[in-house]
Amino acid sequence: MNAKNGHTIPVPLSRALEKNKKAAAVFGSMRPSCQQKYIDRVKNVQAGERKTKTPKVINSILEYGSRHPAH
């Protein structure tokens, strides 16, 4: 799965977005620069921490959607 800017979404984030359709919709409506911030949050942690970090990123994406209701 790729973001709007062409960067690859890390597998843990991609899988989590596939499971959470609302978060996927919000993520898909974001500007590329916003998407990149969430990608970096998952990509820049060690592999062992991704299991705990990814759900937090999904919650952040959902919060973004509630702060930007047009998305």
PDB file with SEQRES, HELIX, SHEET and CRYST1 records, atoms N, CA, C and O in Angstrom:
SEQRES   1 A   71  MET ASN ALA LYS ASN GLY HIS THR ILE PRO VAL PRO LEU          
SEQRES   2 A   71  SER ARG ALA LEU GLU LYS ASN LYS LYS ALA ALA ALA VAL          
SEQRES   3 A   71  PHE GLY SER MET ARG PRO SER CYS GLN GLN LYS TYR ILE          
SEQRES   4 A   71  ASP ARG VAL LYS ASN VAL GLN ALA GLY GLU ARG LYS THR          
SEQRES   5 A   71  LYS THR PRO LYS VAL ILE ASN SER ILE LEU GLU TYR GLY          
SEQRES   6 A   71  SER ARG HIS PRO ALA HIS                                      
HELIX    1 AA1 VAL A   11  LYS A   19  1                                   9    
HELIX    2 AA2 LYS A   21  SER A   29  1                                   9    
HELIX    3 AA3 PRO A   32  LYS A   43  1                                  12    
HELIX    4 AA4 ALA A   47  GLU A   49  5                                   3    
HELIX    5 AA5 ARG A   50  ARG A   67  1                                  18    
CRYST1    1.000    1.000    1.000  90.00  90.00  90.00 P 1           1          
ATOM      1  N   MET A   1       0.856  -1.175   0.000  1.00  0.00           N  
ATOM      2  CA  MET A   1       0.000   0.000   0.000  1.00  0.00           C  
ATOM      3  C   MET A   1       0.898   1.233   0.000  1.00  0.00           C  
ATOM      4  O   MET A   1       1.908   1.271   0.703  1.00  0.00           O  
ATOM      5  N   ASN A   2       0.532   2.232  -0.784  1.00  0.00           N  
ATOM      6  CA  ASN A   2       1.308   3.456  -0.884  1.00  0.00           C  
ATOM      7  C   ASN A   2       0.476   4.655  -0.472  1.00  0.00           C  
ATOM      8  O   ASN A   2      -0.744   4.679  -0.639  1.00  0.00           O  
ATOM      9  N   ALA A   3       1.166   5.652   0.073  1.00  0.00           N  
ATOM     10  CA  ALA A   3       0.531   6.915   0.414  1.00  0.00           C  
ATOM     11  C   ALA A   3       0.412   7.766  -0.840  1.00  0.00           C  
ATOM     12  O   ALA A   3       0.934   7.399  -1.893  1.00  0.00           O  
ATOM     13  N   LYS A   4      -0.270   8.897  -0.737  1.00  0.00           N  
ATOM     14  CA  LYS A   4      -0.460   9.782  -1.880  1.00  0.00           C  
ATOM     15  C   LYS A   4       0.860  10.284  -2.447  1.00  0.00           C  
ATOM     16  O   LYS A   4       0.967  10.540  -3.647  1.00  0.00           O  
ATOM     17  N   ASN A   5       1.863  10.426  -1.591  1.00  0.00           N  
ATOM     18  CA  ASN A   5       3.150  10.942  -2.047  1.00  0.00           C  
ATOM     19  C   ASN A   5       4.037   9.838  -2.619  1.00  0.00           C  
ATOM     20  O   ASN A   5       5.182  10.098  -2.987  1.00  0.00           O  
ATOM     21  N   GLY A   6       3.526   8.623  -2.696  1.00  0.00           N  
ATOM     22  CA  GLY A   6       4.258   7.517  -3.272  1.00  0.00           C  
ATOM     23  C   GLY A   6       5.086   6.712  -2.288  1.00  0.00           C  
ATOM     24  O   GLY A   6       5.616   5.659  -2.645  1.00  0.00           O  
ATOM     25  N   HIS A   7       5.207   7.186  -1.063  1.00  0.00           N  
ATOM     26  CA  HIS A   7       5.956   6.438  -0.070  1.00  0.00           C  
ATOM     27  C   HIS A   7       5.188   5.190   0.362  1.00  0.00           C  
ATOM     28  O   HIS A   7       3.958   5.185   0.407  1.00  0.00           O  
ATOM     29  N   THR A   8       5.920   4.160   0.672  1.00  0.00           N  
ATOM     30  CA  THR A   8       5.312   2.899   1.089  1.00  0.00           C  
ATOM     31  C   THR A   8       4.864   2.992   2.542  1.00  0.00           C  
ATOM     32  O   THR A   8       5.605   3.459   3.408  1.00  0.00           O  
ATOM     33  N   ILE A   9       3.650   2.543   2.791  1.00  0.00           N  
ATOM     34  CA  ILE A   9       3.134   2.497   4.154  1.00  0.00           C  
ATOM     35  C   ILE A   9       3.684   1.228   4.800  1.00  0.00           C  
ATOM     36  O   ILE A   9       3.576   0.149   4.216  1.00  0.00           O  
ATOM     37  N   PRO A  10       4.275   1.334   5.997  1.00  0.00           N  
ATOM     38  CA  PRO A  10       4.806   0.144   6.668  1.00  0.00           C  
ATOM     39  C   PRO A  10       3.723  -0.922   6.840  1.00  0.00           C  
ATOM     40  O   PRO A  10       2.551  -0.604   7.043  1.00  0.00           O  
ATOM     41  N   VAL A  11       4.124  -2.167   6.758  1.00  0.00           N  
ATOM     42  CA  VAL A  11       3.177  -3.286   6.821  1.00  0.00           C  
ATOM     43  C   VAL A  11       2.284  -3.232   8.067  1.00  0.00           C  
ATOM     44  O   VAL A  11       1.074  -3.421   7.936  1.00  0.00           O  
ATOM     45  N   PRO A  12       2.824  -2.982   9.269  1.00  0.00           N  
ATOM     46  CA  PRO A  12       1.919  -2.956  10.435  1.00  0.00           C  
ATOM     47  C   PRO A  12       0.825  -1.891  10.315  1.00  0.00           C  
ATOM     48  O   PRO A  12      -0.321  -2.127  10.696  1.00  0.00           O  
ATOM     49  N   LEU A  13       1.184  -0.733   9.789  1.00  0.00           N  
ATOM     50  CA  LEU A  13       0.188   0.332   9.630  1.00  0.00           C  
ATOM     51  C   LEU A  13      -0.804  -0.024   8.529  1.00  0.00           C  
ATOM     52  O   LEU A  13      -2.005   0.209   8.672  1.00  0.00           O  
ATOM     53  N   SER A  14      -0.314  -0.577   7.456  1.00  0.00           N  
ATOM     54  CA  SER A  14      -1.185  -0.988   6.355  1.00  0.00           C  
ATOM     55  C   SER A  14      -2.212  -2.017   6.824  1.00  0.00           C  
ATOM     56  O   SER A  14      -3.397  -1.910   6.506  1.00  0.00           O  
ATOM     57  N   ARG A  15      -1.756  -3.001   7.574  1.00  0.00           N  
ATOM     58  CA  ARG A  15      -2.675  -4.036   8.094  1.00  0.00           C  
ATOM     59  C   ARG A  15      -3.697  -3.441   9.045  1.00  0.00           C  
ATOM     60  O   ARG A  15      -4.874  -3.799   9.006  1.00  0.00           O  
ATOM     61  N   ALA A  16      -3.245  -2.530   9.900  1.00  0.00           N  
ATOM     62  CA  ALA A  16      -4.159  -1.906  10.856  1.00  0.00           C  
ATOM     63  C   ALA A  16      -5.207  -1.064  10.129  1.00  0.00           C  
ATOM     64  O   ALA A  16      -6.370  -1.036  10.531  1.00  0.00           O  
ATOM     65  N   LEU A  17      -4.798  -0.381   9.066  1.00  0.00           N  
ATOM     66  CA  LEU A  17      -5.757   0.409   8.286  1.00  0.00           C  
ATOM     67  C   LEU A  17      -6.756  -0.485   7.563  1.00  0.00           C  
ATOM     68  O   LEU A  17      -7.920  -0.114   7.413  1.00  0.00           O  
ATOM     69  N   GLU A  18      -6.318  -1.652   7.114  1.00  0.00           N  
ATOM     70  CA  GLU A  18      -7.225  -2.600   6.465  1.00  0.00           C  
ATOM     71  C   GLU A  18      -8.286  -3.090   7.442  1.00  0.00           C  
ATOM     72  O   GLU A  18      -9.423  -3.352   7.049  1.00  0.00           O  
ATOM     73  N   LYS A  19      -7.920  -3.213   8.703  1.00  0.00           N  
ATOM     74  CA  LYS A  19      -8.859  -3.694   9.725  1.00  0.00           C  
ATOM     75  C   LYS A  19      -9.809  -2.593  10.198  1.00  0.00           C  
ATOM     76  O   LYS A  19     -10.921  -2.879  10.640  1.00  0.00           O  
ATOM     77  N   ASN A  20      -9.375  -1.345  10.106  1.00  0.00           N  
ATOM     78  CA  ASN A  20     -10.182  -0.229  10.601  1.00  0.00           C  
ATOM     79  C   ASN A  20     -10.548   0.668   9.414  1.00  0.00           C  
ATOM     80  O   ASN A  20      -9.776   1.541   9.017  1.00  0.00           O  
ATOM     81  N   LYS A  21     -11.718   0.439   8.868  1.00  0.00           N  
ATOM     82  CA  LYS A  21     -12.145   1.142   7.648  1.00  0.00           C  
ATOM     83  C   LYS A  21     -12.308   2.644   7.876  1.00  0.00           C  
ATOM     84  O   LYS A  21     -12.024   3.438   6.979  1.00  0.00           O  
ATOM     85  N   LYS A  22     -12.758   3.036   9.051  1.00  0.00           N  
ATOM     86  CA  LYS A  22     -12.920   4.462   9.335  1.00  0.00           C  
ATOM     87  C   LYS A  22     -11.561   5.157   9.337  1.00  0.00           C  
ATOM     88  O   LYS A  22     -11.405   6.225   8.745  1.00  0.00           O  
ATOM     89  N   ALA A  23     -10.581   4.550  10.002  1.00  0.00           N  
ATOM     90  CA  ALA A  23      -9.230   5.118  10.026  1.00  0.00           C  
ATOM     91  C   ALA A  23      -8.646   5.155   8.615  1.00  0.00           C  
ATOM     92  O   ALA A  23      -7.954   6.105   8.249  1.00  0.00           O  
ATOM     93  N   ALA A  24      -8.926   4.124   7.831  1.00  0.00           N  
ATOM     94  CA  ALA A  24      -8.431   4.085   6.450  1.00  0.00           C  
ATOM     95  C   ALA A  24      -9.036   5.216   5.626  1.00  0.00           C  
ATOM     96  O   ALA A  24      -8.348   5.829   4.808  1.00  0.00           O  
ATOM     97  N   ALA A  25     -10.310   5.492   5.838  1.00  0.00           N  
ATOM     98  CA  ALA A  25     -10.961   6.579   5.107  1.00  0.00           C  
ATOM     99  C   ALA A  25     -10.364   7.928   5.490  1.00  0.00           C  
ATOM    100  O   ALA A  25     -10.115   8.770   4.626  1.00  0.00           O  
ATOM    101  N   VAL A  26     -10.135   8.130   6.776  1.00  0.00           N  
ATOM    102  CA  VAL A  26      -9.530   9.385   7.231  1.00  0.00           C  
ATOM    103  C   VAL A  26      -8.121   9.507   6.667  1.00  0.00           C  
ATOM    104  O   VAL A  26      -7.740  10.562   6.160  1.00  0.00           O  
ATOM    105  N   PHE A  27      -7.350   8.432   6.756  1.00  0.00           N  
ATOM    106  CA  PHE A  27      -5.976   8.439   6.256  1.00  0.00           C  
ATOM    107  C   PHE A  27      -5.961   8.743   4.757  1.00  0.00           C  
ATOM    108  O   PHE A  27      -5.125   9.515   4.287  1.00  0.00           O  
ATOM    109  N   GLY A  28      -6.863   8.149   4.026  1.00  0.00           N  
ATOM    110  CA  GLY A  28      -6.929   8.364   2.592  1.00  0.00           C  
ATOM    111  C   GLY A  28      -7.295   9.783   2.201  1.00  0.00           C  
ATOM    112  O   GLY A  28      -6.942  10.238   1.113  1.00  0.00           O  
ATOM    113  N   SER A  29      -8.004  10.489   3.081  1.00  0.00           N  
ATOM    114  CA  SER A  29      -8.425  11.858   2.775  1.00  0.00           C  
ATOM    115  C   SER A  29      -7.391  12.900   3.203  1.00  0.00           C  
ATOM    116  O   SER A  29      -7.532  14.081   2.885  1.00  0.00           O  
ATOM    117  N   MET A  30      -6.359  12.471   3.919  1.00  0.00           N  
ATOM    118  CA  MET A  30      -5.335  13.408   4.401  1.00  0.00           C  
ATOM    119  C   MET A  30      -4.453  13.908   3.265  1.00  0.00           C  
ATOM    120  O   MET A  30      -4.292  13.256   2.234  1.00  0.00           O  
ATOM    121  N   ARG A  31      -3.888  15.094   3.496  1.00  0.00           N  
ATOM    122  CA  ARG A  31      -2.864  15.595   2.580  1.00  0.00           C  
ATOM    123  C   ARG A  31      -1.656  14.675   2.667  1.00  0.00           C  
ATOM    124  O   ARG A  31      -1.438  14.047   3.702  1.00  0.00           O  
ATOM    125  N   PRO A  32      -0.874  14.583   1.612  1.00  0.00           N  
ATOM    126  CA  PRO A  32       0.310  13.721   1.630  1.00  0.00           C  
ATOM    127  C   PRO A  32       1.263  14.022   2.784  1.00  0.00           C  
ATOM    128  O   PRO A  32       1.849  13.103   3.356  1.00  0.00           O  
ATOM    129  N   SER A  33       1.424  15.292   3.128  1.00  0.00           N  
ATOM    130  CA  SER A  33       2.339  15.641   4.228  1.00  0.00           C  
ATOM    131  C   SER A  33       1.834  15.104   5.562  1.00  0.00           C  
ATOM    132  O   SER A  33       2.631  14.701   6.410  1.00  0.00           O  
ATOM    133  N   CYS A  34       0.526  15.096   5.753  1.00  0.00           N  
ATOM    134  CA  CYS A  34      -0.041  14.543   6.987  1.00  0.00           C  
ATOM    135  C   CYS A  34       0.119  13.025   7.015  1.00  0.00           C  
ATOM    136  O   CYS A  34       0.475  12.449   8.043  1.00  0.00           O  
ATOM    137  N   GLN A  35      -0.146  12.383   5.877  1.00  0.00           N  
ATOM    138  CA  GLN A  35       0.044  10.942   5.806  1.00  0.00           C  
ATOM    139  C   GLN A  35       1.477  10.575   6.167  1.00  0.00           C  
ATOM    140  O   GLN A  35       1.713   9.604   6.886  1.00  0.00           O  
ATOM    141  N   GLN A  36       2.426  11.348   5.668  1.00  0.00           N  
ATOM    142  CA  GLN A  36       3.832  11.045   5.909  1.00  0.00           C  
ATOM    143  C   GLN A  36       4.171  11.109   7.396  1.00  0.00           C  
ATOM    144  O   GLN A  36       4.986  10.319   7.872  1.00  0.00           O  
ATOM    145  N   LYS A  37       3.572  12.017   8.125  1.00  0.00           N  
ATOM    146  CA  LYS A  37       3.821  12.117   9.565  1.00  0.00           C  
ATOM    147  C   LYS A  37       3.406  10.829  10.283  1.00  0.00           C  
ATOM    148  O   LYS A  37       4.117  10.352  11.168  1.00  0.00           O  
ATOM    149  N   TYR A  38       2.270  10.276   9.905  1.00  0.00           N  
ATOM    150  CA  TYR A  38       1.807   9.039  10.539  1.00  0.00           C  
ATOM    151  C   TYR A  38       2.640   7.848  10.091  1.00  0.00           C  
ATOM    152  O   TYR A  38       2.904   6.943  10.884  1.00  0.00           O  
ATOM    153  N   ILE A  39       3.052   7.837   8.843  1.00  0.00           N  
ATOM    154  CA  ILE A  39       3.936   6.771   8.357  1.00  0.00           C  
ATOM    155  C   ILE A  39       5.239   6.795   9.135  1.00  0.00           C  
ATOM    156  O   ILE A  39       5.730   5.753   9.568  1.00  0.00           O  
ATOM    157  N   ASP A  40       5.798   7.986   9.312  1.00  0.00           N  
ATOM    158  CA  ASP A  40       7.063   8.111  10.042  1.00  0.00           C  
ATOM    159  C   ASP A  40       6.946   7.659  11.493  1.00  0.00           C  
ATOM    160  O   ASP A  40       7.897   7.109  12.049  1.00  0.00           O  
ATOM    161  N   ARG A  41       5.795   7.885  12.108  1.00  0.00           N  
ATOM    162  CA  ARG A  41       5.610   7.459  13.497  1.00  0.00           C  
ATOM    163  C   ARG A  41       5.765   5.956  13.655  1.00  0.00           C  
ATOM    164  O   ARG A  41       6.273   5.485  14.673  1.00  0.00           O  
ATOM    165  N   VAL A  42       5.335   5.210  12.665  1.00  0.00           N  
ATOM    166  CA  VAL A  42       5.459   3.751  12.719  1.00  0.00           C  
ATOM    167  C   VAL A  42       6.829   3.307  12.206  1.00  0.00           C  
ATOM    168  O   VAL A  42       7.456   2.416  12.778  1.00  0.00           O  
ATOM    169  N   LYS A  43       7.274   3.925  11.145  1.00  0.00           N  
ATOM    170  CA  LYS A  43       8.521   3.516  10.502  1.00  0.00           C  
ATOM    171  C   LYS A  43       9.741   3.778  11.379  1.00  0.00           C  
ATOM    172  O   LYS A  43      10.715   3.029  11.305  1.00  0.00           O  
ATOM    173  N   ASN A  44       9.713   4.809  12.196  1.00  0.00           N  
ATOM    174  CA  ASN A  44      10.877   5.218  12.959  1.00  0.00           C  
ATOM    175  C   ASN A  44      10.991   4.586  14.340  1.00  0.00           C  
ATOM    176  O   ASN A  44      11.792   5.041  15.157  1.00  0.00           O  
ATOM    177  N   VAL A  45      10.215   3.561  14.615  1.00  0.00           N  
ATOM    178  CA  VAL A  45      10.360   2.838  15.887  1.00  0.00           C  
ATOM    179  C   VAL A  45      10.941   1.457  15.609  1.00  0.00           C  
ATOM    180  O   VAL A  45      10.846   0.941  14.495  1.00  0.00           O  
ATOM    181  N   GLN A  46      11.528   0.882  16.613  1.00  0.00           N  
ATOM    182  CA  GLN A  46      12.097  -0.452  16.459  1.00  0.00           C  
ATOM    183  C   GLN A  46      10.981  -1.462  16.230  1.00  0.00           C  
ATOM    184  O   GLN A  46       9.844  -1.270  16.662  1.00  0.00           O  
ATOM    185  N   ALA A  47      11.327  -2.530  15.549  1.00  0.00           N  
ATOM    186  CA  ALA A  47      10.334  -3.542  15.169  1.00  0.00           C  
ATOM    187  C   ALA A  47       9.557  -4.067  16.373  1.00  0.00           C  
ATOM    188  O   ALA A  47       8.353  -4.299  16.262  1.00  0.00           O  
ATOM    189  N   GLY A  48      10.195  -4.257  17.498  1.00  0.00           N  
ATOM    190  CA  GLY A  48       9.530  -4.778  18.689  1.00  0.00           C  
ATOM    191  C   GLY A  48       8.504  -3.825  19.271  1.00  0.00           C  
ATOM    192  O   GLY A  48       7.576  -4.250  19.960  1.00  0.00           O  
ATOM    193  N   GLU A  49       8.667  -2.539  18.997  1.00  0.00           N  
ATOM    194  CA  GLU A  49       7.745  -1.537  19.537  1.00  0.00           C  
ATOM    195  C   GLU A  49       6.571  -1.253  18.604  1.00  0.00           C  
ATOM    196  O   GLU A  49       5.622  -0.572  18.994  1.00  0.00           O  
ATOM    197  N   ARG A  50       6.626  -1.764  17.385  1.00  0.00           N  
ATOM    198  CA  ARG A  50       5.573  -1.451  16.414  1.00  0.00           C  
ATOM    199  C   ARG A  50       4.216  -2.000  16.828  1.00  0.00           C  
ATOM    200  O   ARG A  50       3.183  -1.416  16.504  1.00  0.00           O  
ATOM    201  N   LYS A  51       4.214  -3.129  17.549  1.00  0.00           N  
ATOM    202  CA  LYS A  51       2.927  -3.701  17.978  1.00  0.00           C  
ATOM    203  C   LYS A  51       2.194  -2.781  18.933  1.00  0.00           C  
ATOM    204  O   LYS A  51       0.964  -2.734  18.924  1.00  0.00           O  
ATOM    205  N   THR A  52       2.928  -2.046  19.759  1.00  0.00           N  
ATOM    206  CA  THR A  52       2.278  -1.125  20.687  1.00  0.00           C  
ATOM    207  C   THR A  52       2.098   0.256  20.083  1.00  0.00           C  
ATOM    208  O   THR A  52       1.167   0.971  20.451  1.00  0.00           O  
ATOM    209  N   LYS A  53       2.966   0.641  19.169  1.00  0.00           N  
ATOM    210  CA  LYS A  53       2.896   1.970  18.557  1.00  0.00           C  
ATOM    211  C   LYS A  53       1.787   2.071  17.508  1.00  0.00           C  
ATOM    212  O   LYS A  53       1.118   3.100  17.411  1.00  0.00           O  
ATOM    213  N   THR A  54       1.592   1.025  16.737  1.00  0.00           N  
ATOM    214  CA  THR A  54       0.631   1.076  15.637  1.00  0.00           C  
ATOM    215  C   THR A  54      -0.794   1.373  16.117  1.00  0.00           C  
ATOM    216  O   THR A  54      -1.450   2.219  15.510  1.00  0.00           O  
ATOM    217  N   PRO A  55      -1.308   0.732  17.164  1.00  0.00           N  
ATOM    218  CA  PRO A  55      -2.657   1.087  17.628  1.00  0.00           C  
ATOM    219  C   PRO A  55      -2.761   2.550  18.082  1.00  0.00           C  
ATOM    220  O   PRO A  55      -3.805   3.181  17.916  1.00  0.00           O  
ATOM    221  N   LYS A  56      -1.694   3.075  18.645  1.00  0.00           N  
ATOM    222  CA  LYS A  56      -1.695   4.484  19.051  1.00  0.00           C  
ATOM    223  C   LYS A  56      -1.771   5.394  17.831  1.00  0.00           C  
ATOM    224  O   LYS A  56      -2.434   6.431  17.861  1.00  0.00           O  
ATOM    225  N   VAL A  57      -1.096   5.006  16.771  1.00  0.00           N  
ATOM    226  CA  VAL A  57      -1.144   5.788  15.533  1.00  0.00           C  
ATOM    227  C   VAL A  57      -2.548   5.736  14.932  1.00  0.00           C  
ATOM    228  O   VAL A  57      -3.052   6.749  14.447  1.00  0.00           O  
ATOM    229  N   ILE A  58      -3.175   4.573  14.962  1.00  0.00           N  
ATOM    230  CA  ILE A  58      -4.552   4.452  14.466  1.00  0.00           C  
ATOM    231  C   ILE A  58      -5.479   5.365  15.261  1.00  0.00           C  
ATOM    232  O   ILE A  58      -6.326   6.044  14.681  1.00  0.00           O  
ATOM    233  N   ASN A  59      -5.328   5.387  16.580  1.00  0.00           N  
ATOM    234  CA  ASN A  59      -6.144   6.288  17.410  1.00  0.00           C  
ATOM    235  C   ASN A  59      -5.882   7.744  17.062  1.00  0.00           C  
ATOM    236  O   ASN A  59      -6.810   8.553  17.041  1.00  0.00           O  
ATOM    237  N   SER A  60      -4.624   8.087  16.788  1.00  0.00           N  
ATOM    238  CA  SER A  60      -4.289   9.454  16.391  1.00  0.00           C  
ATOM    239  C   SER A  60      -4.935   9.818  15.063  1.00  0.00           C  
ATOM    240  O   SER A  60      -5.393  10.946  14.881  1.00  0.00           O  
ATOM    241  N   ILE A  61      -4.973   8.876  14.145  1.00  0.00           N  
ATOM    242  CA  ILE A  61      -5.614   9.111  12.849  1.00  0.00           C  
ATOM    243  C   ILE A  61      -7.110   9.365  13.049  1.00  0.00           C  
ATOM    244  O   ILE A  61      -7.678  10.262  12.425  1.00  0.00           O  
ATOM    245  N   LEU A  62      -7.742   8.579  13.914  1.00  0.00           N  
ATOM    246  CA  LEU A  62      -9.162   8.777  14.197  1.00  0.00           C  
ATOM    247  C   LEU A  62      -9.406  10.125  14.867  1.00  0.00           C  
ATOM    248  O   LEU A  62     -10.401  10.790  14.579  1.00  0.00           O  
ATOM    249  N   GLU A  63      -8.503  10.534  15.761  1.00  0.00           N  
ATOM    250  CA  GLU A  63      -8.618  11.854  16.396  1.00  0.00           C  
ATOM    251  C   GLU A  63      -8.480  12.949  15.347  1.00  0.00           C  
ATOM    252  O   GLU A  63      -9.202  13.945  15.396  1.00  0.00           O  
ATOM    253  N   TYR A  64      -7.574  12.781  14.410  1.00  0.00           N  
ATOM    254  CA  TYR A  64      -7.411  13.734  13.314  1.00  0.00           C  
ATOM    255  C   TYR A  64      -8.747  13.880  12.578  1.00  0.00           C  
ATOM    256  O   TYR A  64      -9.164  14.991  12.249  1.00  0.00           O  
ATOM    257  N   GLY A  65      -9.400  12.765  12.329  1.00  0.00           N  
ATOM    258  CA  GLY A  65     -10.689  12.800  11.641  1.00  0.00           C  
ATOM    259  C   GLY A  65     -11.747  13.532  12.415  1.00  0.00           C  
ATOM    260  O   GLY A  65     -12.600  14.190  11.819  1.00  0.00           O  
ATOM    261  N   SER A  66     -11.720  13.438  13.747  1.00  0.00           N  
ATOM    262  CA  SER A  66     -12.708  14.152  14.549  1.00  0.00           C  
ATOM    263  C   SER A  66     -12.383  15.644  14.632  1.00  0.00           C  
ATOM    264  O   SER A  66     -13.286  16.463  14.799  1.00  0.00           O  
ATOM    265  N   ARG A  67     -11.101  16.003  14.516  1.00  0.00           N  
ATOM    266  CA  ARG A  67     -10.725  17.427  14.534  1.00  0.00           C  
ATOM    267  C   ARG A  67     -10.945  18.079  13.167  1.00  0.00           C  
ATOM    268  O   ARG A  67     -11.098  19.296  13.073  1.00  0.00           O  
ATOM    269  N   HIS A  68     -10.961  17.274  12.124  1.00  0.00           N  
ATOM    270  CA  HIS A  68     -11.149  17.769  10.763  1.00  0.00           C  
ATOM    271  C   HIS A  68     -12.356  17.037  10.158  1.00  0.00           C  
ATOM    272  O   HIS A  68     -12.192  16.146   9.324  1.00  0.00           O  
ATOM    273  N   PRO A  69     -13.558  17.416  10.581  1.00  0.00           N  
ATOM    274  CA  PRO A  69     -14.751  16.652  10.193  1.00  0.00           C  
ATOM    275  C   PRO A  69     -15.020  16.628   8.698  1.00  0.00           C  
ATOM    276  O   PRO A  69     -15.780  15.775   8.238  1.00  0.00           O  
ATOM    277  N   ALA A  70     -14.440  17.514   7.934  1.00  0.00           N  
ATOM    278  CA  ALA A  70     -14.668  17.499   6.500  1.00  0.00           C  
ATOM    279  C   ALA A  70     -13.995  16.285   5.858  1.00  0.00           C  
ATOM    280  O   ALA A  70     -14.289  15.940   4.714  1.00  0.00           O  
ATOM    281  N   HIS A  71     -13.092  15.641   6.597  1.00  0.00           N  
ATOM    282  CA  HIS A  71     -12.358  14.478   6.057  1.00  0.00           C  
ATOM    283  C   HIS A  71     -13.131  13.255   6.314  1.00  0.00           C  
ATOM    284  O   HIS A  71     -12.700  12.163   5.944  1.00  0.00           O  
TER     285      HIS A  71                                                      
END                                                                             
